[in-house]
Amino acid sequence: MERSQRGRYWMQGPMGTTGKTCEILSKRIALSKIERIGDDPRGTVVGWECAPPVKGERYAVYLGKGRVLRTSVVEEVRETPESVLIKTANSIYKVQYLPPSHKRTSPKAGS
């Protein structure tokens, strides 16, 4: 990913630049992979949603330190009161929106 002006990043895929930008820190999420709707998640990552999931496009989550998780093409999006479910060709993901994080700084030693 290349840093451009105004805190945006150009997302680069395996075939080069996609032309889309990723607004960093727009919405903090927890993304979990599930077997079937209603099952417990198999693994969860915390990151920032680059854009809301859209049918026919890949869903991308910025994980920090230049890492971006991309799903396969989204086939279906279902919104529930507590989360969003995303079905792709290979998996089902559960997206939970988290409150913004506030980093705490530790006091300097000796002060």
Backbone bond lengths (Angstrom), bond angles and torsions (degrees), N, CA, C in turn:
res aa  C-N    CA-C-N  psi(-1)  N-CA   C-N-CA  omega(-1)  CA-C   N-CA-C  phi
1 M - - - 1.448 - - 1.519 108.98 -
2 E 1.289 115.49 139.99 1.456 121.52 177.93 1.518 109.71 -105.06
3 R 1.293 115.92 137.80 1.466 120.35 176.78 1.525 107.91 -82.59
4 S 1.305 115.79 129.07 1.461 120.63 175.55 1.522 108.07 -118.37
5 Q 1.303 117.65 -171.46 1.459 121.71 -177.45 1.521 111.62 -70.26
6 R 1.333 115.75 157.80 1.463 124.86 174.42 1.527 113.92 63.75
7 G 1.323 119.36 32.07 1.456 121.44 174.00 1.508 115.01 69.20
8 R 1.307 117.42 23.06 1.464 120.54 178.59 1.519 109.26 -105.70
9 Y 1.304 115.85 153.79 1.461 121.72 178.53 1.517 108.66 -123.16
10 W 1.307 115.91 139.71 1.463 120.11 172.44 1.506 106.63 -84.33
11 M 1.331 117.06 125.43 1.458 120.96 178.99 1.525 108.22 -84.92
12 Q 1.308 115.99 127.48 1.450 119.82 177.44 1.515 109.35 -112.55
13 G 1.296 115.98 128.33 1.446 121.58 177.16 1.514 109.85 -99.09
14 P 1.320 117.11 -174.54 1.448 120.15 -178.64 1.527 113.48 -62.42
15 M 1.327 117.28 -22.82 1.457 120.48 -178.35 1.528 112.12 -101.12
16 G 1.335 117.81 10.02 1.459 120.23 179.48 1.507 111.98 112.07
17 T 1.304 117.36 -166.30 1.462 122.55 -175.80 1.517 110.79 -68.25
18 T 1.324 115.77 134.19 1.459 120.77 179.53 1.518 111.49 -86.67
19 G 1.335 117.08 -15.87 1.452 119.97 -178.57 1.512 113.28 87.10
20 K 1.336 118.63 -2.52 1.450 121.94 179.01 1.520 108.59 -98.22
21 T 1.316 115.71 153.28 1.462 119.59 176.44 1.513 109.49 -112.76
22 C 1.308 115.39 157.46 1.450 122.27 -178.09 1.527 108.15 -118.77
23 E 1.306 117.60 113.06 1.463 120.98 176.69 1.521 107.52 -75.49
24 I 1.310 116.43 110.76 1.447 121.06 -177.40 1.530 109.91 -73.06
25 L 1.319 115.79 141.03 1.459 124.03 177.44 1.517 113.62 65.71
26 S 1.340 117.96 25.95 1.461 118.93 179.94 1.532 110.56 -72.57
27 K 1.327 118.33 -54.24 1.463 121.69 177.78 1.520 108.42 -138.76
28 R 1.319 116.31 122.78 1.464 121.42 179.11 1.529 107.65 -82.87
29 I 1.351 115.87 131.69 1.464 120.51 -175.49 1.524 111.38 -134.41
30 A 1.330 114.28 162.98 1.463 122.70 167.40 1.527 104.92 -115.87
31 L 1.327 117.08 121.38 1.460 122.91 -178.45 1.522 108.50 -109.15
32 S 1.331 116.11 122.55 1.460 121.99 -178.73 1.513 110.08 -121.85
33 K 1.329 115.86 141.23 1.459 121.44 175.91 1.528 107.38 -95.45
34 I 1.350 117.46 131.74 1.456 121.42 -179.84 1.526 109.64 -126.55
35 E 1.339 115.54 154.17 1.478 121.12 177.96 1.526 110.81 -74.52
36 R 1.348 115.43 -53.46 1.458 122.23 -179.39 1.522 108.27 -138.16
37 I 1.304 116.85 156.31 1.460 121.21 178.56 1.522 108.27 -60.45
38 G 1.331 116.43 128.96 1.458 122.03 -177.77 1.520 113.16 100.50
39 D 1.335 117.69 -15.64 1.467 121.37 179.05 1.522 110.91 -78.32
40 D 1.334 115.48 162.05 1.458 121.08 173.84 1.521 109.18 -74.07
41 P 1.335 117.08 147.32 1.472 120.10 179.96 1.523 112.44 -66.69
42 R 1.341 116.20 147.47 1.468 121.99 177.39 1.520 111.75 -86.84
43 G 1.276 118.37 -29.30 1.460 122.55 -179.32 1.512 109.03 -164.67
44 T 1.319 116.79 146.58 1.463 120.94 -177.77 1.514 109.81 -130.19
45 V 1.325 116.20 136.87 1.467 122.15 172.39 1.518 107.45 -121.59
46 V 1.327 115.76 148.06 1.466 121.34 177.43 1.519 107.31 -110.56
47 G 1.321 115.74 133.11 1.458 120.43 -179.79 1.516 110.19 -162.21
48 W 1.326 115.82 -158.39 1.456 122.31 -178.66 1.511 109.08 -124.45
49 E 1.330 115.40 129.68 1.460 121.94 -179.72 1.522 109.33 -69.79
50 C 1.326 115.91 127.39 1.466 120.11 177.65 1.522 111.19 -77.05
51 A 1.318 117.05 -38.14 1.463 123.46 177.47 1.520 107.14 -160.11
52 P 1.320 118.63 152.67 1.463 120.26 178.07 1.533 110.59 -59.33
53 P 1.343 117.63 152.41 1.468 119.52 179.42 1.528 111.20 -65.21
54 V 1.330 115.27 136.77 1.461 121.91 -179.28 1.528 108.16 -130.47
55 K 1.319 115.96 131.29 1.456 121.05 178.03 1.528 109.83 -58.58
56 G 1.336 116.42 132.04 1.458 121.43 179.08 1.516 114.59 92.54
57 E 1.356 117.66 -4.56 1.462 121.28 178.86 1.524 109.73 -123.98
58 R 1.326 116.09 163.52 1.456 120.96 175.98 1.525 109.05 -81.63
59 Y 1.339 116.69 142.87 1.462 122.24 178.60 1.521 107.42 -94.87
60 A 1.324 117.24 132.27 1.461 121.60 -176.53 1.524 110.81 -122.99
61 V 1.351 114.89 139.56 1.458 122.44 177.95 1.520 108.06 -129.65
62 Y 1.331 116.40 125.54 1.463 121.61 177.54 1.529 107.86 -81.10
63 L 1.334 117.00 124.09 1.458 121.92 -175.92 1.527 113.56 -100.65
64 G 1.311 117.78 -9.34 1.465 121.53 -178.68 1.515 110.90 104.69
65 K 1.329 116.15 158.28 1.463 123.47 179.49 1.528 112.48 53.07
66 G 1.338 116.26 36.36 1.458 121.00 176.43 1.521 115.23 80.77
67 R 1.325 118.19 2.42 1.471 120.63 -178.85 1.525 110.74 -91.01
68 V 1.329 115.93 136.04 1.460 122.18 178.08 1.521 108.29 -129.86
69 L 1.327 116.65 127.94 1.463 122.09 174.36 1.515 107.10 -93.27
70 R 1.332 116.61 128.69 1.462 121.70 177.88 1.519 108.93 -123.45
71 T 1.325 116.74 132.92 1.456 120.75 176.00 1.525 108.81 -85.69
72 S 1.316 115.89 173.72 1.458 118.64 168.94 1.529 107.22 -73.93
73 V 1.295 118.37 -178.55 1.465 122.77 -174.96 1.539 110.26 -61.61
74 V 1.322 115.63 132.09 1.466 122.43 -179.39 1.525 109.36 -71.97
75 E 1.352 115.70 128.12 1.463 121.13 178.53 1.525 112.46 -100.21
76 E 1.344 116.28 -30.54 1.463 120.26 -177.47 1.522 109.41 -154.14
77 V 1.335 116.07 143.82 1.469 122.63 176.64 1.526 107.42 -126.68
78 R 1.348 116.20 125.42 1.467 121.54 177.13 1.514 108.85 -122.64
79 E 1.313 116.31 128.64 1.461 120.69 177.34 1.515 109.27 -100.13
80 T 1.340 115.94 132.23 1.454 122.62 174.48 1.530 106.44 -118.14
81 P 1.325 118.85 167.56 1.468 119.55 -178.77 1.532 113.78 -58.74
82 E 1.328 118.33 -32.98 1.461 119.88 -176.49 1.522 114.79 -105.13
83 S 1.342 118.57 -9.23 1.464 119.94 -176.73 1.521 111.38 -162.65
84 V 1.333 114.79 179.75 1.461 122.70 174.23 1.519 106.87 -122.70
85 L 1.319 117.48 133.59 1.461 122.10 176.73 1.521 108.61 -104.73
86 I 1.329 115.53 133.20 1.457 122.00 -179.15 1.526 108.45 -121.16
87 K 1.325 116.74 122.27 1.463 121.00 176.56 1.520 107.91 -104.38
88 T 1.335 115.73 126.64 1.463 121.41 175.29 1.517 107.83 -114.71
89 A 1.318 117.38 -179.39 1.460 121.24 178.82 1.528 111.06 -62.58
90 N 1.332 117.33 -29.98 1.459 121.12 -173.94 1.519 115.24 -107.50
91 S 1.335 118.98 -24.66 1.457 121.19 -170.04 1.520 112.17 -150.83
92 I 1.340 113.48 171.21 1.464 121.76 170.29 1.527 106.44 -121.09
93 Y 1.322 116.58 131.82 1.459 122.04 -179.12 1.521 109.93 -119.79
94 K 1.330 115.40 147.15 1.454 122.37 175.00 1.522 107.35 -113.76
95 V 1.328 117.12 124.84 1.460 122.60 179.76 1.530 108.05 -108.62
96 Q 1.334 115.67 123.90 1.462 120.95 175.15 1.523 107.85 -116.70
97 Y 1.324 116.61 128.32 1.459 121.25 -179.60 1.520 109.25 -84.04
98 L 1.331 115.79 129.45 1.461 122.77 -176.12 1.524 110.42 -106.72
99 P 1.335 116.76 155.87 1.469 118.34 174.77 1.519 109.42 -67.97
100 P 1.328 117.60 155.27 1.474 119.68 179.25 1.525 110.35 -60.08
101 S 1.333 116.15 142.75 1.465 119.77 178.99 1.518 108.88 -91.09
102 H 1.288 115.22 145.51 1.459 122.07 176.57 1.518 106.96 -119.60
103 K 1.338 115.79 114.13 1.453 119.53 -178.71 1.517 109.31 -70.56
104 R 1.324 115.07 134.78 1.453 120.33 177.34 1.513 108.18 -99.57
105 T 1.304 115.54 135.62 1.443 119.18 178.49 1.512 109.14 -100.83
106 S 1.315 116.31 138.75 1.453 119.32 179.93 1.531 109.41 -84.50
107 P 1.335 117.41 148.69 1.450 119.17 179.91 1.519 110.85 -67.11
108 K 1.324 115.92 150.45 1.457 120.55 179.48 1.529 109.80 -66.67
109 A 1.329 114.91 145.65 1.464 119.82 178.88 1.526 109.71 -64.01
110 G 1.326 115.99 136.66 1.453 120.93 177.06 1.509 114.33 85.00
111 S 1.339 119.42 2.88 1.463 118.97 179.95 1.502 111.27 -106.36
